[in-house]
């Protein structure tokens, strides 16, 4: 797997008094075309949740991860 699909999920909104929480998921993808196609399915925004995605070249021995910030 040569590419990593990075999905950013942001929940909460300062408008309604919630502190924002961000999750980042990294999912291995076989090639750039598949990665970019997958990234398009994860982009949307609502008042209290939004998702964005991008593709990055996978670094040596990079493992999939999930992080909360």
N, C-alpha and C positions, 0 to 999 in steps of 0.2 A: 504494500500500500504506500503510494507516494505522496498522497495529499491528505490533509486533515480538514474536515468540515468543522468550523468553529461556530457554535450557536450561542448567542447571548440572549438570555431571558431576563427582563427587568420587570419586577413586580412592585406595586405601591405607587403612590403619587403624593408629592408635597401639597398638591391642591386640596386633597381630602385629609391631609394630616398624617398620612402614612409615610414612614421612613422607607426609602427605596432599597430593595434587595436585588442583587444581580447574581445570576447563575451563569457559569460558562461551561459548556459541554464541548468536548473534542471527540470527534468520531472519525476513524480512518476511512478513507475513500480510495478506490482503486486507481482512478485517473482524474484529471482536471475536469473533463466533460461531465462525468458523473457527479463530481463534487459541486460544480456550478449549478447543475440541474437540481440537486438536492437543496442547495442554499436558497434557491428561489421559493421553495415550498415552505420555508421557515420565516418568511418576512411578513409581519403584520403588526398592527398597533391598535390598541384599544385604550380607553381612558386610564386603566390601572394596570395594564400588562402590555408589554411589547416584546417582540422577538426580532432578532436580526441574525444574519448568518453570512459567513464569508469562507473562502477557501485559502489555505496556506500550504506551501510546500512542507512536507513532513521532515522534521529534523532527524538526524541519526538517532535511532533507538527511542524516539519519542513515543510514549505510551498514551492511550486515550485517558482523559481525565474529566473530572467534574469539580468545579470550584464555586464556592459561595463567597461573595464579597459584600 
